Amino acid sequence: MAASLREIEQRHRSNLEAFVLRARRVEEHSLAADWKGLVALGAGSMKVTVIGEQAVLRQELPSEELVESATARVRPLLLEEDPCAYLKALAAVGYFCRDLPRETSEVKAKRAEWRARTKPAPDSGYTVMVGNTTTGQTASLTDHDLAWAWIYGDVVHHDPDKRRAADPFGLAERFRAAVPLITWAMVAAIELLNHIRALQHDGILDLSPDVLDQEVVLRSTTWEHTGQAHTAPPGTPAPEHALSPFPRGWTSVQEAKPTRSSSSTASVPK
């Protein structure tokens, strides 16, 4: 049975709201605080210094731990089956803006750019070749394959096949290839997020206001809560719900706490 118009709209809206929540979390990552630096990382920029007949190639990259945390935030956007996937968000924007030619054109361009970076053609990017002068063994791998080997072999999973294929190149080469992919995806996600905000402001989208302002990252990791505390022996039935009274057997910590005028003694066996 074909989905109704209402069901189609609800699916697109749900995917778009999921993307907004995830993209806002990406936006809050510390790497995104330096926007120009993030864009430069996504471009894979490097410094080349020619010294005589040799060339020295140098890239200044963030710490692996920092990029690893960014990868955890970005990864769901790369998985096409996830509700918050970047391509699903683009499809939703295209659906709600289907009567706007300029928006339709931009969606097509962004889709092509995303696919070119996440699923590039074999002859794009660069290829790393290594060889062992003692054994004669050689290996070659594209930057895209090296990047995914770091993501799925070193970070979010331990894929033995990806690790095996990329091991001859070393961890540093895998990481160097992954940084531009992850940071470029961050840039693309934040740019789309800002575009969605503008469409929402103009009344073209009808997203829940909650997804645009609800908390997505912790500002403080110190937990403190003021309220009533009760204790009970193990096995004592718990309250039916948060608003129901405590059953028999529960004692308020405040009631059980000794007063200043009271005293207590304890004996310790020798």
ABEGO torsion letter per residue (X at the ends): XBBBAAAAAAAAAAAAAAAAAAAAAAAABAAAABAAAAAAAAAGBBBBBBBEABBBBBBBBBBAAAAAAAAAAAAAAABAABAABAAAAAAAAAAAAAABAAAAAAAAAAAAAAAAAABBBAABEBBBBBBBAAAGBBBBBBAAAAAAAAAAAABABBBAAAAAAAAAAEAAAAAAAAAAAAAAAAAAAAAAAAAAAAAAAAGABBBBAAAAABBABBABABBBBBBBBBBBBBGBBBBABAABBBBBGBBBAAAABBBAABBBBBBBBX
